[in-house]
Amino acid sequence: MKILALFPEATSATQLLSKEKTLGLDEFLKNTEHELTIVTSDKEVDDYIEDVDVVISSPFLPAYITKERANKAKNLKLAITAGIGSDHVDLDAAIDKGITVVEIPGSNNLSVAEQNVMEALLLLRNYEEGHRQAEEGEWDLPRVGAKAHDMIGKTIGIFGFGRIGQLTAERLKPFEVHLQYNDPYRKEDIEEKLGIKYVDFDTLVKTSDVIIIQSPLTKDTKNKFDKDVICNMKDSAVLVNCARGGIVERDAIAEAVNLGKIRYGGDVWYPQPAPKNHPWRSLEQTGLTVHYSGMTVEAQERIQKGVFEILTSFMENNPIEETYLIVANHKVANKSYQTQN
């Protein structure tokens, strides 16, 4: 069996998801007949895609399994997301070609939930301006304080209330905020426990001081936060996106930030890696970083464990555990990735 993995180059010994550490796959596959190839850029995938049985990549540096590549990949049976998400895979093509698509649920839930809270605090407290002044030798306290706000009493809206959304709400609750959410699947059993209420999407947008996006990228959520939606947000509202860059409209975000309509932060871009001329790179007063919220040392260890379990089942011709499945047997197997009617 031929396995192709797309991992970044790294020098740190703690970076498991790297060309050098191979997520431990070198050792895992030792004394087997399986062949592992590591590449470091999506462009290199085309050199190997025709013959491989398995492709492994992360949302942070994805191997895009497009319709064209799926057609070329005559032997491809399994596409593993070393993390969470499937937007780098054309799911329709995977369904058509019988390619099983899997992710590692739970691998970085806590990591991303913590990042969501951090981003919300940074943006509310105008941290970027304070840091800029410290770095550049300035001391203009009014310029920082005029746009710095407490978290307490704010209305926080969470768009997408899966496990990460719920963990985010749990971590926000002690800040004495008003929590609300929108999701295609209402979760009444959790609402009382977390002190959170369900609202429709328009209400979430119009009434939230902070909106945290935690939805998968699907046909329904692509560019969901477009210019019209952003215009309906509160003035100076905070928008946090550690989910997927494609859920927001790129140019609408840039315009709204430049006009001072919203403050935007997160770690997801489209495409990834983001080109050097991406318009968000020149935005001021944002909480943007590279996509790393789910790449903590601990998250990588959980990702490694999940990848090993999936490969073990696959190599032994055993069914892959259902919780890992996104697409299997020519259909979507995870309701989070199903298109809503």
WOCOR-V699754 format. One record per pair of residues at least 6 apart in sequence whose ideal C-beta (glycine too) atoms are under 6 Angstrom apart, sorted by the first residue. I is the first residue (numbers start at 1). J is the second residue. D is the distance in whole Angstrom. If there is no record, write none. Layout:
# WOCOR-V699754
{{I/J/D} {I/J/D}}
This chain:
# WOCOR-V699754
{{1/34/5} {1/53/5} {2/35/5} {2/51/6} {2/52/5} {2/53/5} {3/36/5} {3/54/4} {4/37/5} {4/48/5} {4/52/4} {4/55/5} {5/38/5} {5/56/4} {6/39/5} {6/57/4} {6/63/4} {7/17/6} {7/18/5} {7/19/5} {7/38/6} {8/18/6} {8/61/5} {9/19/5} {9/40/5} {10/18/4} {10/20/6} {14/297/5} {16/23/5} {16/300/4} {16/304/6} {17/23/5} {17/58/6} {17/300/5} {19/38/5} {19/40/6} {23/304/5} {24/304/5} {25/36/6} {28/308/6} {29/36/6} {37/48/6} {42/63/6} {42/64/6} {45/63/5} {49/69/5} {49/72/5} {49/73/5} {50/72/5} {53/75/5} {53/77/5} {54/78/5} {55/63/5} {55/79/5} {56/80/4} {56/82/6} {57/63/4} {58/82/4} {58/83/5} {59/83/5} {59/85/5} {60/291/5} {60/295/6} {62/88/3} {64/88/5} {65/79/5} {65/89/4} {66/90/5} {67/90/5} {67/93/4} {70/93/4} {70/97/5} {76/99/6} {78/100/5} {78/314/6} {79/89/5} {79/99/6} {79/101/5} {80/102/5} {80/310/6} {81/103/4} {82/303/5} {82/307/6} {83/294/6} {83/303/6} {84/103/5} {86/101/6} {86/326/5} {87/217/4} {87/244/6} {89/101/5} {91/327/6} {94/101/5} {94/327/5} {95/327/6} {95/330/5} {98/330/6} {100/328/5} {101/326/4} {101/327/4} {102/310/6} {102/324/4} {102/325/6} {103/326/6} {104/303/5} {104/306/3} {105/323/6} {107/299/6} {107/302/4} {107/303/5} {107/306/6} {108/294/3} {108/299/4} {109/163/5} {109/164/5} {109/167/6} {111/293/6} {111/294/5} {111/296/5} {111/299/4} {112/164/5} {112/242/5} {112/293/5} {112/294/5} {113/164/6} {113/167/4} {113/168/4} {113/171/6} {115/242/5} {115/293/4} {116/168/5} {116/212/5} {116/240/6} {116/242/6} {117/171/5} {119/240/4} {119/265/4} {119/287/5} {120/210/5} {120/240/5} {122/287/5} {123/238/4} {123/263/5} {123/265/5} {123/287/5} {124/149/5} {124/151/6} {124/238/6} {125/148/5} {126/144/5} {126/147/5} {126/148/4} {128/285/5} {129/144/5} {130/144/5} {151/175/5} {152/176/5} {154/177/5} {154/209/4} {154/210/6} {155/178/4} {155/207/6} {155/208/5} {155/209/5} {156/172/6} {156/177/5} {156/179/6} {156/210/5} {157/180/5} {157/204/4} {157/208/3} {157/211/5} {158/165/5} {158/181/4} {158/212/5} {158/214/6} {159/182/5} {159/213/5} {159/215/6} {160/183/6} {160/214/4} {160/215/3} {161/181/4} {161/183/4} {161/187/6} {164/214/5} {165/214/4} {168/212/6} {169/179/5} {169/194/5} {169/196/5} {179/196/4} {180/197/5} {180/199/5} {181/196/6} {182/201/5} {182/204/5} {184/340/5} {186/198/5} {205/229/6} {205/232/5} {205/233/6} {206/232/5} {209/237/6} {210/238/4} {211/239/5} {212/240/5} {213/241/4} {213/243/5} {213/247/6} {214/243/5} {215/221/5} {215/243/6} {216/336/5} {217/244/4} {217/246/5} {217/247/6} {219/339/5} {220/339/6} {220/340/5} {221/247/5} {222/246/5} {223/249/5} {224/247/5} {225/248/4} {226/249/4} {226/252/6} {227/252/4} {230/252/5} {230/256/5} {233/262/6} {237/262/5} {238/263/5} {239/262/5} {239/264/5} {240/265/6} {240/266/6} {241/248/6} {241/266/4} {241/268/6} {242/266/5} {242/267/5} {242/293/5} {244/268/5} {245/268/4} {245/269/4} {245/270/4} {246/270/4} {253/264/6} {254/279/4} {256/262/5} {257/264/5} {257/283/5} {264/286/5} {265/286/6} {265/287/3} {265/288/6} {267/289/5} {267/291/5} {267/292/6} {267/293/5} {268/291/5} {272/291/6} {280/288/6} {310/320/6} {310/324/6} {313/320/5} {325/333/4} {326/334/5} {326/337/6} {332/338/5}}
